[in-house]
Amino acid sequence: MKQNVVILFAVSPVQTYIYQSRKVKDLFNSSAIIKKIVSIAKIKLKINDEADLILPKIKNDNVNSSPNYFIFEKEENDFKDIDDKKLKDDILNELVNKVEEKVVKENKKLILSHLKDQFRIYLVSEEISSEDNYKQAYDNLFIKLEDKKRGEFEIVLEELGDKCTLCGIRNWNFINEENNSIGKRCYLKKKLKKEKYNQIEEDKETYKWIIDKLEVIKCSNLDEKEALCASCYFKRFFGNKKNSQAEEYNSTAYYALYDILKKKQLLGLWKDFIESKEERYKSKDISIFKEYFKSSNNDDKEEYKYLLNLTQYCLVKVDIDNLGKKFKSLKSDEKLKEQEKLSAKLVEFNKEVVADCKLRSNDKNIKNIVYAGGDDILFLTTPNNLKKHLNKIKKKFKDIIIKEFSDLSYSTSIVIAHYKSDLAHNLKILDSNLELVKERYKDKGKAGMIVTWKNSSSLIKTTYFKNDFLEHFFGIRDYFNKSEKSFYISPSFINSYQEIINNLGGDDYAPEEFSFGFMRIFVGQLERILKRKIITNPNNNLKDNREKNKKNKEKFIEEAKGKLEKFLKINLDRSNAKVDIDFDNYFNILYIANQLANLSTELNGSDNNE
């Protein structure tokens, strides 16, 4: 009798590898490499998507929705001869062979040795004895996977020399040909050979491995101060194609300027700027682009020059809460049918989000979806598109996921960062904040959102709230917007109100003190200062009609007060010992809302994406 087995394939690390990115190209290539490893693995394991693949139920051509694992079924005789190590070697060999870049081809052996250190590939299996045994087999597969990961250990050898400027972990091998660190590395290699390799016969192979890691390859395609290890060099130029000009201007600066670069004449000017060889334009940042812009013969110079104050872009990560537990909790009398159903819905959700959150310019898609697979989605967008994209995700989740699995939710982390700030650091903030907001609302069903603003001097402001407060968040933003309404709140309102709160003695009160009306005092002060800080928009068409203008102003104040008061009460936390109002979170949301409003004001008159 033929015996079948279910097999789990997984590759790691994923997020830590992706987050080791200093350029947008590194970010996208990291994700593409993981997807390609999974794709090659399916071919090597002779997976027929329809017949063999159990989870996720996904087509090979649906690249954007490919997670880092899959479960399939085979006859035991077909699986028993598969060797884990050979499979890993075959996958990585094919991965490197797919890259056409000259330096990669010339240094294939070195790159492969680094990639083998970088990635872990796992295969675990479980026998299927009957149709109703799949659920138990599914649970056992993930137990075995965790056991296998815990059972691993690495021999960490001290490496002499400077570390890769991208990952900061391994020694660099590839360096700009003008970089003066080459002499230092060659000296270290020579010293190591003389003192250790030639003297310690029994450790010859160990030290030969270290010496290989010290190999120096001079390159003209790296930035002047860059020095990359073999793994990171492969990441940087993975999928590199000839005449791939699009890769040149999809930088963080490009995403910051995206909303104005959609204008054909400005996009052309930006491309010319990026390709300029003039020494004075060597630094490809927005401030230098301003100079280039001013020196151009562009007819729209006066109309657009103020728009070049745009410097922020957005990183967004959406993660489905407790998805692993949900998969394990599903009962299934047949071949994991409930798990398949949920998997299919996730694939549909990811596909819809990818379609809805794409950025476009001149009828062309702009690459901004880093990945959308498994339980999370990562993409870049602009502050002006943020509301639209978040609302689309909310709607699609409700229509596709909640409709079938009403107990599921998602949490969101957003970093609105200055284009010059360190991308790797921004990604770490994005990920750690997601864990913070999940922990914050773990007793309230999770479903939280956390937003961080990071400016050019790395000043960081963070606010968090439940997903259902999203519309109110953007509503608060609109009250600071100088171009949206007949009136707007002066930014000085934030400091004035914060000063009053500080004078009232902080944010911790005993319950009996609070019951005497502290909240009424806070709200009263809120209304009093708000009335003093409302500014009439110069474009207000009713400013000459004093009576109507007065009524509209009163209505504006009442609406603004309602939203600001609502968020104040949301930040109220009652416990047996004290009543705590998180004023830091409260004033941070006002700060971020005001900053977003400034960007929206800058874009007034351009294409509004919301």
C-alpha positions in Angstrom: 0.0 0.0 0.0 1.3 3.4 -1.0 2.1 5.7 2.0 1.7 9.5 1.6 3.5 12.2 3.5 2.8 15.9 3.9 5.9 18.1 3.8 6.6 21.6 5.0 9.2 23.7 3.1 10.4 26.9 4.7 13.2 29.4 4.2 14.6 31.8 6.7 15.5 34.5 7.7 12.9 36.7 6.0 12.2 39.9 7.8 15.7 40.4 9.2 17.1 39.9 5.7 14.7 42.2 4.1 15.2 44.9 6.7 19.0 44.9 6.1 18.4 47.5 3.3 19.9 50.9 2.9 18.5 51.7 -0.6 15.0 51.1 -1.9 16.6 48.7 -4.5 17.9 46.6 -1.6 14.5 46.4 -0.1 12.7 45.2 -3.2 15.6 42.8 -4.2 15.6 41.2 -0.7 11.9 40.4 -1.1 12.4 39.2 -4.7 15.2 36.9 -3.6 13.0 35.2 -1.0 10.2 34.8 -3.6 12.7 33.3 -6.1 14.0 30.8 -3.6 10.5 29.6 -2.9 9.7 29.5 -6.7 12.9 27.5 -7.5 12.2 25.1 -4.6 8.8 24.3 -6.0 10.4 23.4 -9.3 13.2 21.3 -7.7 10.6 19.4 -5.6 8.4 18.9 -8.7 5.4 20.6 -7.1 2.2 20.6 -9.2 0.3 23.5 -7.8 -3.1 22.0 -8.4 -2.4 18.4 -7.4 0.4 18.5 -4.8 0.2 21.9 -3.1 -2.0 22.0 0.0 -1.1 25.4 1.5 -1.0 28.2 0.4 -3.4 27.6 -2.5 -1.6 29.9 -4.9 -0.6 30.0 -8.5 3.1 30.3 -9.5 2.4 33.4 -11.5 1.0 35.2 -8.4 4.4 36.4 -7.4 3.2 39.2 -5.1 1.4 36.8 -2.8 4.1 34.3 -2.2 4.9 33.5 1.5 8.2 32.0 2.6 6.8 28.5 3.1 4.5 25.9 1.5 3.0 22.5 2.4 2.6 19.8 -0.2 1.8 16.1 -0.4 3.8 13.4 -2.0 4.1 9.6 -2.0 6.7 8.6 0.6 8.8 6.9 -2.0 9.0 10.1 -4.0 10.2 12.1 -1.0 12.6 9.8 0.9 15.5 10.4 -1.5 15.4 14.2 -1.1 18.5 15.5 0.6 18.1 18.8 2.5 21.7 19.9 1.9 21.7 19.1 -1.8 18.3 20.8 -2.2 19.7 24.0 -0.6 22.9 23.9 -2.8 20.8 23.3 -6.0 18.4 26.2 -5.1 21.2 28.7 -4.3 23.2 27.6 -7.4 20.2 28.3 -9.7 19.5 31.6 -7.9 23.0 32.9 -8.5 23.0 31.6 -12.1 20.0 33.7 -12.9 21.9 37.0 -12.2 23.5 38.4 -15.4 25.6 41.1 -13.6 29.2 40.7 -14.6 30.9 40.9 -11.2 28.4 38.4 -9.7 29.3 35.9 -12.5 33.0 36.4 -11.9 32.7 35.8 -8.2 30.0 33.1 -8.1 31.9 30.8 -5.7 32.4 33.6 -3.1 28.8 34.7 -3.3 27.5 31.2 -3.0 29.6 30.7 0.2 28.0 33.8 1.7 24.5 32.9 0.7 24.8 29.4 2.2 25.8 31.1 5.5 22.9 33.6 5.0 19.9 31.3 4.4 18.4 28.3 6.2 16.2 25.9 4.2 14.0 23.5 6.1 12.1 20.4 5.1 10.0 18.5 7.6 7.5 15.7 6.9 4.7 13.8 8.6 3.0 10.6 7.5 -0.7 10.6 6.5 -2.4 7.4 7.7 -6.0 8.4 6.9 -8.2 11.3 5.4 -8.9 12.7 8.9 -5.3 12.7 9.8 -4.4 15.9 8.0 -5.2 18.3 10.8 -2.9 16.5 13.2 -0.2 16.2 10.6 -0.5 20.0 10.0 0.0 20.8 13.7 2.9 18.3 13.9 4.7 19.9 10.9 5.1 23.3 12.6 6.1 21.6 15.9 8.8 19.7 14.0 9.9 22.9 12.2 10.3 24.8 15.5 12.2 21.8 17.0 14.5 21.8 14.0 15.2 25.5 14.3 15.9 25.2 18.0 18.2 22.3 17.4 20.5 24.3 15.1 23.6 25.9 16.3 26.2 28.1 14.5 29.9 28.2 14.9 30.7 31.9 14.9 34.3 32.6 14.0 35.8 36.0 14.6 36.3 37.8 11.4 39.1 40.4 11.1 38.5 43.6 9.2 35.7 46.1 8.7 32.1 45.1 8.4 29.7 45.4 5.4 28.2 48.9 5.3 24.8 47.3 4.5 24.2 44.4 6.9 26.9 45.4 9.4 27.5 41.7 10.2 29.9 40.2 7.7 33.2 41.5 6.4 33.0 43.4 3.2 34.4 42.0 0.0 33.2 44.4 -2.7 34.4 48.0 -2.5 34.5 51.1 -4.7 37.7 51.1 -6.6 38.5 54.6 -5.2 38.0 53.6 -1.6 41.3 53.7 0.4 40.2 50.8 2.7 41.6 48.4 0.1 45.1 48.6 1.5 44.0 47.9 5.0 42.1 44.8 3.9 45.0 43.4 1.9 47.3 44.0 4.9 45.0 42.1 7.2 44.8 39.2 4.7 48.5 39.0 4.4 49.0 39.2 8.1 46.4 36.5 8.7 48.1 34.1 6.2 51.5 34.7 7.8 50.6 34.4 11.5 47.8 31.8 11.5 47.2 30.0 8.3 50.8 28.9 7.8 51.4 28.1 11.5 48.4 26.2 12.6 48.2 23.1 10.4 45.2 21.5 12.1 43.0 24.6 11.6 44.0 25.2 8.0 40.5 24.9 6.6 39.1 27.2 9.2 41.5 29.9 8.5 41.2 29.4 4.8 37.5 30.1 5.2 38.3 33.4 7.0 40.8 34.4 4.3 38.3 33.8 1.6 36.0 36.2 3.5 38.7 38.8 3.3 38.8 38.7 -0.5 38.8 42.2 -2.1 36.9 42.9 -5.3 37.2 46.5 -6.7 34.0 47.8 -8.3 32.9 50.9 -10.1 29.2 50.4 -9.5 29.2 51.0 -5.7 28.9 54.4 -4.0 32.2 56.0 -2.9 31.8 55.0 0.8 30.1 51.7 0.3 31.8 48.3 1.1 29.6 45.3 0.8 29.9 41.6 1.7 29.2 39.1 -1.0 25.7 38.4 0.2 24.7 42.1 0.2 26.4 42.7 -3.2 24.3 39.9 -4.6 21.2 41.5 -3.1 22.1 45.0 -4.5 22.4 43.7 -8.1 19.9 40.8 -8.1 17.8 41.0 -11.3 19.9 43.9 -12.6 19.1 44.5 -16.2 20.8 46.6 -18.9 19.3 50.0 -19.6 17.2 49.7 -16.4 16.8 53.5 -15.9 13.7 53.1 -13.7 15.8 51.6 -10.9 17.8 54.9 -10.8 15.0 57.2 -9.8 12.9 54.9 -7.6 14.7 56.2 -4.5 13.2 57.5 -1.2 13.5 61.0 -2.7 11.4 59.9 -5.7 8.6 58.6 -3.4 8.7 61.9 -1.4 8.3 63.9 -4.7 6.0 61.3 -6.3 2.8 63.5 -6.2 4.4 66.3 -8.2 6.6 64.1 -10.4 3.4 62.7 -11.9 3.5 65.8 -14.0 5.2 64.8 -17.2 7.4 67.8 -17.5 8.7 67.5 -13.9 9.3 63.7 -14.3 11.4 64.4 -17.4 13.3 67.0 -15.4 13.9 64.6 -12.5 15.2 61.9 -15.0 17.6 64.4 -16.5 18.7 65.4 -13.0 19.4 61.8 -12.0 21.4 61.1 -15.2 23.3 64.4 -15.0 27.1 63.9 -14.8 27.8 67.4 -13.6 29.9 67.5 -10.4 27.6 70.1 -8.7 24.7 67.7 -9.1 26.5 64.6 -7.8 24.5 64.5 -4.6 21.1 63.3 -5.9 18.9 64.8 -3.2 15.9 67.1 -3.2 17.8 70.2 -2.1 20.2 69.8 -5.1 17.2 69.1 -7.3 15.9 72.5 -6.3 19.0 74.1 -7.7 18.7 72.0 -10.9 15.0 73.0 -11.1 15.8 76.7 -10.8 18.5 76.6 -13.5 16.2 74.8 -15.9 14.1 76.6 -18.6 10.9 75.0 -17.2 7.8 77.2 -17.9 6.1 75.9 -14.7 8.9 77.2 -12.4 6.8 79.6 -10.5 3.9 77.2 -10.1 5.9 74.3 -8.8 8.8 75.7 -6.9 7.0 75.7 -3.5 6.0 72.1 -4.0 9.7 71.0 -3.7 9.4 71.3 0.1 8.0 67.8 0.1 10.5 65.6 1.8 8.5 62.7 3.5 7.6 59.3 2.3 5.7 56.5 4.0 6.5 52.9 4.9 3.4 50.8 5.7 3.2 47.3 7.2 -0.1 45.5 7.7 -0.1 42.3 9.7 -3.0 40.0 10.4 -3.4 39.4 14.1 -3.0 35.8 15.5 -3.2 34.2 12.1 -1.1 31.2 13.1 -3.4 30.5 16.0 -6.4 30.8 13.7 -5.0 28.3 11.2 -4.3 25.8 14.1 -7.8 26.3 15.6 -9.7 25.5 12.4 -11.3 22.1 12.4 -11.3 20.1 9.2 -12.9 16.7 8.5 -11.5 16.7 5.0 -8.0 17.5 3.6 -7.5 20.8 5.5 -10.4 22.3 3.6 -11.0 25.1 6.2 -7.3 26.0 6.1 -7.4 26.0 2.3 -10.5 28.3 2.4 -8.7 30.8 4.7 -5.5 30.6 2.6 -7.5 31.3 -0.6 -9.1 34.3 1.1 -5.7 35.7 2.1 -4.4 35.3 -1.4 -7.5 37.2 -2.7 -7.0 39.9 -0.1 -3.3 40.3 -0.9 -4.0 40.4 -4.6 -6.7 43.1 -4.1 -4.4 45.2 -1.9 -1.6 45.0 -4.4 -4.0 46.2 -7.1 -5.5 49.0 -5.0 -2.3 50.3 -3.4 -0.1 50.6 -6.5 1.3 54.0 -7.4 1.0 55.1 -11.0 2.7 57.8 -13.1 1.9 58.6 -16.7 -0.1 55.4 -17.0 2.8 53.3 -15.7 2.9 51.3 -12.5 5.5 52.6 -10.0 7.1 49.8 -8.0 6.0 50.3 -4.4 4.7 46.9 -3.1 7.7 45.2 -1.4 5.7 42.0 -0.6 2.2 40.8 0.0 2.1 37.3 1.2 1.2 35.1 4.1 0.0 37.2 7.0 1.6 40.6 6.2 2.0 43.3 3.6 4.8 45.8 3.2 4.7 48.8 0.8 5.8 52.3 0.3 3.5 55.2 -0.4 3.2 59.0 -0.1 1.6 61.0 2.7 -1.0 62.3 0.1 -2.0 58.7 -0.8 -1.9 57.3 2.8 -5.5 57.8 3.7 -6.7 56.4 0.4 -4.6 53.3 0.7 -5.5 52.6 4.3 -9.2 53.0 3.6 -8.9 50.5 0.7 -7.1 48.0 2.9 -9.8 48.4 5.6 -12.6 47.9 3.0 -11.0 44.9 1.3 -10.3 43.2 4.7 -14.0 43.7 5.6 -15.3 42.5 2.3 -13.0 39.5 1.8 -11.7 38.3 5.2 -14.3 39.4 7.8 -17.2 38.2 5.7 -15.9 34.6 6.1 -13.8 34.8 9.3 -15.4 37.5 11.5 -12.9 37.0 14.4 -9.9 38.0 12.5 -8.3 41.5 12.6 -5.2 43.3 11.5 -2.7 45.8 13.0 -0.9 48.5 11.0 2.5 50.2 11.5 3.3 53.4 9.6 6.6 55.3 9.5 6.4 58.7 7.8 10.1 59.4 7.3 12.4 62.1 5.8 13.8 60.7 2.6 17.4 61.2 3.9 16.9 59.2 7.1 18.4 55.7 7.3 16.1 53.2 5.6 17.3 50.2 7.7 16.5 52.1 10.9 13.1 53.1 9.6 12.3 49.5 8.9 13.3 48.5 12.4 11.0 51.2 13.8 8.2 49.9 11.6 8.6 46.4 12.8 9.2 47.1 16.5 6.2 49.5 16.6 4.0 46.8 15.2 4.8 44.6 18.1 4.3 47.5 20.5 0.8 48.3 19.2 -0.2 44.6 19.3 0.9 44.4 22.9 -0.9 47.7 23.7 -4.2 46.4 22.5 -3.8 42.7 23.2 -6.7 42.7 25.7 -8.9 44.7 23.4 -8.8 42.5 20.3 -5.6 44.0 18.9 -6.6 45.8 15.6 -4.4 48.7 16.4 -2.6 51.3 14.3 0.7 53.1 15.2 2.0 56.1 13.3 5.6 57.5 13.6 6.8 60.8 12.2 10.6 61.1 11.7 12.0 64.4 10.4 15.4 65.3 8.9 17.0 65.6 12.3 15.6 62.2 13.4 13.1 63.7 15.8 10.6 60.9 16.3 6.9 61.3 17.3 4.7 58.3 17.7 1.0 57.9 18.2 -1.3 54.9 18.4 -5.0 54.2 18.3 -7.5 51.5 17.2 -8.2 51.0 13.5 -11.8 52.3 13.9 -10.3 55.8 14.8 -8.7 56.1 11.4 -11.3 58.5 9.9 -11.0 60.7 13.0 -7.2 60.8 12.7 -7.4 62.2 9.2 -10.3 64.4 10.3 -7.9 66.0 12.9 -5.4 66.4 10.1 -7.9 68.3 7.9 -8.6 70.8 10.7 -5.0 71.9 10.5 -5.0 72.0 6.7 -4.7 75.6 5.5 -6.4 74.9 2.1 -9.2 72.4 2.9 -11.7 74.6 4.8 -12.8 78.2 5.4 -11.0 78.0 8.7 -8.1 76.1 10.2 -6.5 75.5 13.5 -3.2 77.3 14.1 -0.3 75.0 14.8 0.4 77.1 17.9 -2.7 75.5 19.5 -0.7 72.4 20.3 2.0 74.2 22.4 -0.6 76.4 24.1 -2.8 73.5 25.1 0.2 71.4 26.2 1.4 74.2 28.4 -2.0 74.4 30.1 -2.1 70.6 30.7 1.4 70.7 32.2 0.4 73.5 34.5 -2.6 71.4 35.7 -0.1 68.9 37.2 0.6 66.1 34.7 -1.5 63.1 33.7 -1.8 60.8 36.8 -4.8 61.3 39.2 -6.4 59.3 42.0 -9.9 58.1 41.0 -11.5 60.3 43.7 -9.6 63.4 42.4 -10.7 62.6 38.8 -14.3 62.3 39.8 -14.4 66.0 40.8 -14.3 66.9 37.1 -10.7 67.0 35.8 -11.9 65.8 32.4 -14.4 68.7 32.3 -11.5 71.0 33.0 -9.4 69.6 30.3 -12.3 69.8 27.8 -13.1 73.3 28.9 -9.5 74.5 28.4 -9.5 72.7 25.0 -12.5 74.7 23.9 -11.2 78.0 25.3 -7.8 77.8 23.6 -9.3 76.4 20.4 -11.5 79.5 20.0 -8.4 81.7 20.2 -6.4 79.6 17.7 -8.8 79.4 14.8 -7.6 81.3 11.7 -9.8 82.4 8.8 -8.6 81.1 5.5 -7.7 84.0 3.1 -9.7 82.2 0.4 -12.8 82.1 2.6 -15.6 83.2 0.2 -17.9 84.1 3.2 -15.5 86.4 5.1 -17.5 89.5 3.9 -20.8 88.0 5.2 -20.1 88.5 8.9 -23.2 86.7 10.2 -22.9 83.6 8.1 -19.1 83.5 8.6 -19.6 83.7 12.4 -22.0 80.7 12.3 -19.7 78.7 10.1 -16.8 79.4 12.5 -18.9 78.3 15.5 -19.8 75.1 13.6 -16.1 74.5 12.7 -15.0 75.0 16.4 -17.7 72.6 17.6 -16.8 69.9 15.1 -13.0 70.3 15.8 -13.6 70.2 19.5 -15.7 67.0 19.1 -12.9 65.1 17.4 -10.1 66.4 19.7 -12.3 65.6 22.8 -13.0 62.1 21.5 -9.3 61.3 21.2 -8.7 62.8 24.7 -11.2 60.3 26.1 -9.7 57.4 24.1 -6.4 58.0 25.9 -8.1 57.8 29.3 -7.0 54.6 31.2 -8.8 53.8 34.5 -7.4 51.4 37.0 -7.9 50.7 40.7 -4.8 52.7 41.7 -5.0 55.7 39.4 -6.6 57.4 36.4 -4.0 57.9 33.6 -4.4 60.1 30.5 -1.7 59.4 27.9 -1.1 63.0 27.0 2.2 62.1 25.2 0.1 60.1 22.8 -2.5 62.8 22.6 -0.1 65.6 21.7 1.9 63.4 19.3 -1.3 62.8 17.2 -1.8 66.5 17.0 1.9 67.0 16.0 1.7 64.4 13.3 -1.7 65.6 12.1 -0.3 69.1 11.7 2.7 67.9 9.8 0.5 65.9 7.4 -1.7 68.9 7.0 1.3 71.0 6.0 2.1 68.4 3.3 -1.5 68.5 2.1 -1.4 72.3 1.9 1.8 72.1 -0.2 0.0 69.8 -2.6 -3.1 72.1 -2.9 -3.6 72.6 -6.6 -1.9 69.4 -7.7 -3.6 66.1 -8.3 -5.2 65.1 -5.0 -5.2 61.4 -4.6 -7.8 61.2 -1.8 
